[in-house]
Amino acid sequence: MPFETEMSVPLALITDDHLSFEARGLFCWLQATPDAIRLPLTDIAAHGNTTVENVEFALDELAAYGYLPKR
């Protein structure tokens, strides 16, 4: 499957000062990566060169402000 060359990201997310840059970046990566939400957190962390704890924190941030469903 070829990669899409464009995607939409809500401006509200990009400018939301409640979110860390890591949470914003994770959201974009999840949007751009088919089936990423089904990956184990260890795989997501490896793709982002970060820790599972940081991924969990970013996911919780996104859920707390309504950008993802609560886990």
N, CA, C and O atoms as CSV, one atom per row, in Angstrom:
chain,resi,resn,atom,element,x,y,z
A,1,MET,N,N,0.846,-1.169,0.000
A,1,MET,CA,C,0.000,0.000,0.000
A,1,MET,C,C,0.902,1.245,0.000
A,1,MET,O,O,1.782,1.354,0.854
A,2,PRO,N,N,0.709,2.160,-0.911
A,2,PRO,CA,C,1.532,3.373,-0.935
A,2,PRO,C,C,1.166,4.291,0.230
A,2,PRO,O,O,0.024,4.310,0.690
A,3,PHE,N,N,2.146,5.041,0.691
A,3,PHE,CA,C,1.905,6.004,1.760
A,3,PHE,C,C,1.154,7.203,1.224
A,3,PHE,O,O,1.371,7.638,0.093
A,4,GLU,N,N,0.275,7.728,2.045
A,4,GLU,CA,C,-0.405,8.976,1.720
A,4,GLU,C,C,0.630,10.096,1.818
A,4,GLU,O,O,1.567,10.018,2.612
A,5,THR,N,N,0.454,11.117,1.018
A,5,THR,CA,C,1.396,12.224,1.071
A,5,THR,C,C,0.868,13.392,1.886
A,5,THR,O,O,1.605,14.337,2.166
A,6,GLU,N,N,-0.398,13.337,2.268
A,6,GLU,CA,C,-0.995,14.404,3.058
A,6,GLU,C,C,-1.969,13.814,4.063
A,6,GLU,O,O,-2.539,12.743,3.853
A,7,MET,N,N,-2.145,14.537,5.155
A,7,MET,CA,C,-3.165,14.163,6.128
A,7,MET,C,C,-3.595,15.431,6.849
A,7,MET,O,O,-2.892,16.441,6.831
A,8,SER,N,N,-4.744,15.362,7.475
A,8,SER,CA,C,-5.258,16.509,8.227
A,8,SER,C,C,-5.054,16.272,9.712
A,8,SER,O,O,-5.299,15.182,10.230
A,9,VAL,N,N,-4.603,17.313,10.376
A,9,VAL,CA,C,-4.456,17.287,11.830
A,9,VAL,C,C,-5.238,18.480,12.356
A,9,VAL,O,O,-5.068,19.595,11.862
A,10,PRO,N,N,-6.084,18.266,13.340
A,10,PRO,CA,C,-6.865,19.387,13.863
A,10,PRO,C,C,-5.969,20.511,14.389
A,10,PRO,O,O,-5.053,20.271,15.176
A,11,LEU,N,N,-6.243,21.718,13.951
A,11,LEU,CA,C,-5.483,22.871,14.408
A,11,LEU,C,C,-5.589,23.015,15.923
A,11,LEU,O,O,-4.636,23.432,16.580
A,12,ALA,N,N,-6.742,22.673,16.469
A,12,ALA,CA,C,-6.930,22.751,17.920
A,12,ALA,C,C,-5.909,21.880,18.648
A,12,ALA,O,O,-5.408,22.269,19.702
A,13,LEU,N,N,-5.597,20.708,18.100
A,13,LEU,CA,C,-4.611,19.827,18.717
A,13,LEU,C,C,-3.224,20.450,18.640
A,13,LEU,O,O,-2.483,20.442,19.623
A,14,ILE,N,N,-2.877,20.978,17.499
A,14,ILE,CA,C,-1.538,21.540,17.307
A,14,ILE,C,C,-1.291,22.725,18.242
A,14,ILE,O,O,-0.169,22.932,18.705
A,15,THR,N,N,-2.325,23.489,18.515
A,15,THR,CA,C,-2.164,24.698,19.327
A,15,THR,C,C,-2.612,24.524,20.772
A,15,THR,O,O,-2.610,25.492,21.533
A,16,ASP,N,N,-2.995,23.313,21.165
A,16,ASP,CA,C,-3.477,23.064,22.519
A,16,ASP,C,C,-2.302,23.057,23.502
A,16,ASP,O,O,-1.503,22.120,23.519
A,17,ASP,N,N,-2.208,24.101,24.311
A,17,ASP,CA,C,-1.101,24.227,25.260
A,17,ASP,C,C,-1.164,23.227,26.408
A,17,ASP,O,O,-0.208,23.106,27.173
A,18,HIS,N,N,-2.282,22.508,26.538
A,18,HIS,CA,C,-2.382,21.477,27.569
A,18,HIS,C,C,-1.552,20.248,27.185
A,18,HIS,O,O,-1.166,19.464,28.051
A,19,LEU,N,N,-1.281,20.085,25.902
A,19,LEU,CA,C,-0.599,18.886,25.420
A,19,LEU,C,C,0.899,19.114,25.280
A,19,LEU,O,O,1.344,20.187,24.872
A,20,SER,N,N,1.666,18.090,25.624
A,20,SER,CA,C,3.106,18.127,25.386
A,20,SER,C,C,3.371,17.945,23.891
A,20,SER,O,O,2.514,17.464,23.150
A,21,PHE,N,N,4.551,18.329,23.471
A,21,PHE,CA,C,4.926,18.097,22.079
A,21,PHE,C,C,4.921,16.594,21.787
A,21,PHE,O,O,4.581,16.176,20.680
A,22,GLU,N,N,5.294,15.792,22.770
A,22,GLU,CA,C,5.292,14.343,22.567
A,22,GLU,C,C,3.888,13.834,22.279
A,22,GLU,O,O,3.707,12.988,21.404
A,23,ALA,N,N,2.899,14.332,22.997
A,23,ALA,CA,C,1.508,13.906,22.762
A,23,ALA,C,C,1.051,14.341,21.375
A,23,ALA,O,O,0.385,13.582,20.671
A,24,ARG,N,N,1.406,15.562,20.981
A,24,ARG,CA,C,1.022,16.046,19.650
A,24,ARG,C,C,1.669,15.189,18.555
A,24,ARG,O,O,1.017,14.812,17.581
A,25,GLY,N,N,2.940,14.894,18.729
A,25,GLY,CA,C,3.649,14.069,17.745
A,25,GLY,C,C,3.104,12.656,17.683
A,25,GLY,O,O,2.965,12.082,16.603
A,26,LEU,N,N,2.795,12.095,18.846
A,26,LEU,CA,C,2.231,10.746,18.876
A,26,LEU,C,C,0.896,10.713,18.150
A,26,LEU,O,O,0.622,9.780,17.395
A,27,PHE,N,N,0.063,11.728,18.374
A,27,PHE,CA,C,-1.217,11.785,17.675
A,27,PHE,C,C,-0.999,11.770,16.164
A,27,PHE,O,O,-1.661,11.019,15.447
A,28,CYS,N,N,-0.083,12.586,15.687
A,28,CYS,CA,C,0.194,12.640,14.240
A,28,CYS,C,C,0.689,11.293,13.737
A,28,CYS,O,O,0.266,10.830,12.678
A,29,TRP,N,N,1.577,10.664,14.488
A,29,TRP,CA,C,2.103,9.360,14.070
A,29,TRP,C,C,0.991,8.320,14.037
A,29,TRP,O,O,0.921,7.513,13.111
A,30,LEU,N,N,0.120,8.336,15.047
A,30,LEU,CA,C,-1.001,7.390,15.064
A,30,LEU,C,C,-1.931,7.610,13.875
A,30,LEU,O,O,-2.418,6.649,13.280
A,31,GLN,N,N,-2.177,8.868,13.530
A,31,GLN,CA,C,-3.028,9.189,12.382
A,31,GLN,C,C,-2.403,8.701,11.072
A,31,GLN,O,O,-3.110,8.269,10.162
A,32,ALA,N,N,-1.090,8.772,10.989
A,32,ALA,CA,C,-0.393,8.449,9.740
A,32,ALA,C,C,-0.046,6.973,9.599
A,32,ALA,O,O,0.361,6.535,8.522
A,33,THR,N,N,-0.200,6.204,10.666
A,33,THR,CA,C,0.237,4.812,10.662
A,33,THR,C,C,-0.967,3.885,10.767
A,33,THR,O,O,-1.584,3.786,11.828
A,34,PRO,N,N,-1.301,3.211,9.682
A,34,PRO,CA,C,-2.449,2.303,9.713
A,34,PRO,C,C,-2.293,1.240,10.806
A,34,PRO,O,O,-1.228,0.640,10.952
A,35,ASP,N,N,-3.346,1.020,11.555
A,35,ASP,CA,C,-3.399,0.001,12.605
A,35,ASP,C,C,-2.405,0.229,13.755
A,35,ASP,O,O,-2.165,-0.687,14.542
A,36,ALA,N,N,-1.832,1.415,13.864
A,36,ALA,CA,C,-0.855,1.684,14.923
A,36,ALA,C,C,-1.456,1.529,16.306
A,36,ALA,O,O,-0.776,1.098,17.237
A,37,ILE,N,N,-2.718,1.876,16.445
A,37,ILE,CA,C,-3.350,1.825,17.757
A,37,ILE,C,C,-3.438,0.388,18.274
A,37,ILE,O,O,-3.645,0.172,19.468
A,38,ARG,N,N,-3.283,-0.584,17.391
A,38,ARG,CA,C,-3.317,-2.000,17.789
A,38,ARG,C,C,-1.932,-2.536,18.156
A,38,ARG,O,O,-1.811,-3.662,18.638
A,39,LEU,N,N,-0.902,-1.744,17.932
A,39,LEU,CA,C,0.457,-2.185,18.246
A,39,LEU,C,C,0.683,-2.195,19.751
A,39,LEU,O,O,0.090,-1.397,20.476
A,40,PRO,N,N,1.539,-3.098,20.221
A,40,PRO,CA,C,1.906,-3.048,21.635
A,40,PRO,C,C,2.624,-1.725,21.930
A,40,PRO,O,O,3.292,-1.163,21.062
A,41,LEU,N,N,2.478,-1.248,23.147
A,41,LEU,CA,C,3.119,0.011,23.519
A,41,LEU,C,C,4.630,-0.046,23.339
A,41,LEU,O,O,5.258,0.972,23.049
A,42,THR,N,N,5.211,-1.217,23.509
A,42,THR,CA,C,6.663,-1.340,23.308
A,42,THR,C,C,7.043,-1.030,21.864
A,42,THR,O,O,8.079,-0.412,21.619
A,43,ASP,N,N,6.224,-1.449,20.910
A,43,ASP,CA,C,6.489,-1.156,19.496
A,43,ASP,C,C,6.319,0.329,19.193
A,43,ASP,O,O,7.120,0.916,18.466
A,44,ILE,N,N,5.275,0.931,19.753
A,44,ILE,CA,C,5.051,2.363,19.540
A,44,ILE,C,C,6.228,3.147,20.122
A,44,ILE,O,O,6.734,4.073,19.488
A,45,ALA,N,N,6.657,2.779,21.315
A,45,ALA,CA,C,7.789,3.455,21.949
A,45,ALA,C,C,9.050,3.316,21.102
A,45,ALA,O,O,9.809,4.274,20.955
A,46,ALA,N,N,9.274,2.139,20.549
A,46,ALA,CA,C,10.467,1.926,19.715
A,46,ALA,C,C,10.428,2.801,18.463
A,46,ALA,O,O,11.456,3.333,18.045
A,47,HIS,N,N,9.249,2.951,17.868
A,47,HIS,CA,C,9.116,3.801,16.681
A,47,HIS,C,C,9.392,5.263,17.012
A,47,HIS,O,O,9.880,6.014,16.168
A,48,GLY,N,N,9.082,5.662,18.234
A,48,GLY,CA,C,9.267,7.052,18.636
A,48,GLY,C,C,10.559,7.305,19.389
A,48,GLY,O,O,10.801,8.416,19.861
A,49,ASN,N,N,11.393,6.271,19.503
A,49,ASN,CA,C,12.651,6.386,20.230
A,49,ASN,C,C,12.416,6.970,21.624
A,49,ASN,O,O,13.091,7.909,22.048
A,50,THR,N,N,11.436,6.384,22.326
A,50,THR,CA,C,11.060,6.857,23.656
A,50,THR,C,C,10.749,5.654,24.525
A,50,THR,O,O,10.994,4.515,24.125
A,51,THR,N,N,10.220,5.894,25.691
A,51,THR,CA,C,9.895,4.807,26.618
A,51,THR,C,C,8.401,4.505,26.592
A,51,THR,O,O,7.592,5.325,26.158
A,52,VAL,N,N,8.057,3.323,27.060
A,52,VAL,CA,C,6.650,2.942,27.177
A,52,VAL,C,C,5.938,3.907,28.127
A,52,VAL,O,O,4.790,4.282,27.891
A,53,GLU,N,N,6.615,4.301,29.187
A,53,GLU,CA,C,6.017,5.231,30.150
A,53,GLU,C,C,5.669,6.563,29.479
A,53,GLU,O,O,4.613,7.133,29.752
A,54,ASN,N,N,6.542,7.060,28.611
A,54,ASN,CA,C,6.265,8.316,27.900
A,54,ASN,C,C,5.097,8.160,26.936
A,54,ASN,O,O,4.292,9.078,26.778
A,55,VAL,N,N,5.004,7.004,26.293
A,55,VAL,CA,C,3.879,6.746,25.383
A,55,VAL,C,C,2.583,6.697,26.184
A,55,VAL,O,O,1.577,7.278,25.776
A,56,GLU,N,N,2.602,6.007,27.321
A,56,GLU,CA,C,1.406,5.941,28.163
A,56,GLU,C,C,0.985,7.332,28.621
A,56,GLU,O,O,-0.202,7.659,28.604
A,57,PHE,N,N,1.942,8.144,29.027
A,57,PHE,CA,C,1.638,9.501,29.469
A,57,PHE,C,C,1.027,10.311,28.335
A,57,PHE,O,O,0.043,11.021,28.542
A,58,ALA,N,N,1.604,10.210,27.128
A,58,ALA,CA,C,1.096,10.953,25.974
A,58,ALA,C,C,-0.310,10.484,25.603
A,58,ALA,O,O,-1.169,11.307,25.289
A,59,LEU,N,N,-0.553,9.182,25.635
A,59,LEU,CA,C,-1.891,8.653,25.346
A,59,LEU,C,C,-2.902,9.150,26.374
A,59,LEU,O,O,-4.029,9.505,26.030
A,60,ASP,N,N,-2.487,9.171,27.638
A,60,ASP,CA,C,-3.379,9.668,28.688
A,60,ASP,C,C,-3.679,11.150,28.503
A,60,ASP,O,O,-4.810,11.585,28.717
A,61,GLU,N,N,-2.671,11.931,28.108
A,61,GLU,CA,C,-2.889,13.355,27.824
A,61,GLU,C,C,-3.924,13.522,26.708
A,61,GLU,O,O,-4.869,14.300,26.834
A,62,LEU,N,N,-3.730,12.788,25.628
A,62,LEU,CA,C,-4.641,12.895,24.483
A,62,LEU,C,C,-6.065,12.499,24.872
A,62,LEU,O,O,-7.032,13.117,24.427
A,63,ALA,N,N,-6.183,11.475,25.696
A,63,ALA,CA,C,-7.514,11.046,26.150
A,63,ALA,C,C,-8.130,12.073,27.100
A,63,ALA,O,O,-9.329,12.344,27.029
A,64,ALA,N,N,-7.326,12.634,27.974
A,64,ALA,CA,C,-7.835,13.587,28.965
A,64,ALA,C,C,-8.434,14.828,28.294
A,64,ALA,O,O,-9.369,15.430,28.822
A,65,TYR,N,N,-7.896,15.205,27.134
A,65,TYR,CA,C,-8.381,16.405,26.452
A,65,TYR,C,C,-9.254,16.086,25.242
A,65,TYR,O,O,-9.527,16.957,24.416
A,66,GLY,N,N,-9.692,14.820,25.147
A,66,GLY,CA,C,-10.698,14.446,24.170
A,66,GLY,C,C,-10.212,14.132,22.768
A,66,GLY,O,O,-11.021,14.049,21.845
A,67,TYR,N,N,-8.911,13.957,22.585
A,67,TYR,CA,C,-8.391,13.655,21.247
A,67,TYR,C,C,-8.367,12.158,20.954
A,67,TYR,O,O,-8.303,11.753,19.793
A,68,LEU,N,N,-8.416,11.345,21.986
A,68,LEU,CA,C,-8.495,9.883,21.854
A,68,LEU,C,C,-9.491,9.379,22.902
A,68,LEU,O,O,-9.704,10.034,23.922
A,69,PRO,N,N,-10.105,8.209,22.648
A,69,PRO,CA,C,-10.960,7.642,23.691
A,69,PRO,C,C,-10.102,7.226,24.885
A,69,PRO,O,O,-8.923,6.908,24.736
A,70,LYS,N,N,-10.715,7.233,26.071
A,70,LYS,CA,C,-9.989,6.812,27.278
A,70,LYS,C,C,-9.671,5.326,27.177
A,70,LYS,O,O,-10.477,4.529,26.696
A,71,ARG,N,N,-8.473,4.976,27.643
A,71,ARG,CA,C,-8.044,3.576,27.613
A,71,ARG,C,C,-8.674,2.799,28.732
A,71,ARG,O,O,-8.428,1.600,28.866
